[in-house]
């Protein structure tokens, strides 16, 4: 199933991949459920200073890398991905940054997930929005994006 393309600025039924892509793509709950799911155990949630903020519990979602692979990313030179970053953001302005190489070339990337379920129950009302989590980070809070709206692919240099 192909992801739906949209140019809306607010995407209540999922999130969008924007930036260095042929055209922005929207991923809704239906599309995410057709993809290969990944799961986490009962993860601790710690803020950037290391202070415990509770536990996330058992989560289910889709790897961000798998989602990016469904888009038409504009790569024109062999070295482009060495200069690419992904900025995950929510509608309230919260942002988390990942390098392309981190997502696709490290074990951290194996834990960067778009979550749609926690403790066996759909997030929010089950129709969206979704959250983004970097489950392999030592401190999971700083890159936990609640109600993910966009993932922007940018290139520096």
N, C-alpha and C positions, 0 to 999 in steps of 0.2 A: 504494500500500500504506500502510495506517495504521500509525503507531508503536504499540507495545504499551504499555498503561497498567499500572503496577505500583506498589505501595507498599513494596516491599522497601527495606531500608536499604543493603544491599551489592549491587551490580549487577555481577556478574562478566562478563556477556556484553555489556557496553556501558556506557552512562551514562544518567543521568536529568535531565530538566528539571523543577525544582521551584520552589516559592515562589509568585509571583503568576501562577499558571496555574489554569485551571478544575479540573484534576486533574494530578498528576505523570505525566509520560510517560517511558517507557523507550525508548531507541534502541539496538537491538542491531546487530550486524555485518550481518545480512541486510538490515535496513532501510536502513542507511547505503549499502550497495552498490546500492540501487535509486535513489538520489538522484544528481543531477548532480555528477560529481567535479571537483575542482580539483587543480592540481599546482603544485609549486614547483621551482625549480632547486636547485642545491647550495648550501644556506644556511649561513652561518657561525653558530656558537652562541657568544655572548658573555654573560658574567655581568653583573650590574648595575654593577659597577665598570669594565666594558669589557674585562676580561681574556678573551682568547680561550679557549674550552673545546673547540674542535674544529669539526667541520662536521656538519650534520644530513643532508646528502646530498639526493637527489631524493625528495620526499615527495608522497603522494597522499592526498586526503581529501575532506571536504565542508565548505562554508562554514558557520560557526556561524549566520549570519543565515538561511540556508536551513533549518536545523534548527529554529530558533526559530519561523520562519514556519509550521511544521507543528504547532505547539502552539496552544492556546487561551489566549493571554496576556490577563489581566484588565486592560483599559484602559477606564476609566469616564469620563475627562475628556480633552479635547483636549491638555492639557498634561502628562498622566501620563508620557509617554515622556521628557520633559525631566528627570524626577526618578528615572528607573529606572537600575539598575545590574545587571550580571550578575557573579556570583561563581563562577568555575570552581574546583572543588576536587577533590583526590585523596583516597583513603582514608587516606593518611598525614598529612593535615592541611594540605598545601601548598595555597595559594590564590592566584588571580590575579583582578584586578578590571578590568572594562570598563564604560564607560558605554553606555547604550542608543544614544545619538547617535553614539558612536564606532563601534559595530558596524554601524549602519544608515545613517549619514550622512557617513562619511569614507572615504578610500581605505584607511585602516588596516583597516576592516571587511572589505575585499576580500581580506585576507590572514589573517583569524582563522579557522583551520581545525581541524576535528576530524580527526586523522590516523589512517588505518588501514593505511598502507603506507609503507615506506621502502626506497629502492634496489630497487624492484620486488618486494619481499618483504613479506608481512603482518607487522604489528607483533606481537610476542609470539607467540602460537600461531595467530593468524589468526581466533580466535573472540572476541577481546576480551582485555583492555581496549583502549582507544584513548588517544591523546594529544591535547592541545590546544596549538596553536602560533599565535602572532601574528607571522606572517612579515614584516609590514611595519614592525615595531618596529626602531629602530636597534640596540637591545640585546635580542636574542631570548630570552636565558636567563630573565630575571625572570618572563615570562609564558608560559613553556613548562611546561605541566602534564602530567606523566607519569602514566599510568594514571588518566585522568579518570573521576571517579565521579559528580559532580553539577555542573549549572549552575543556580544559584539566581537567580531574578529577584526583585529587591527594589526597593522604592520608598522614598525618603527624603522627609522634609518633609511 
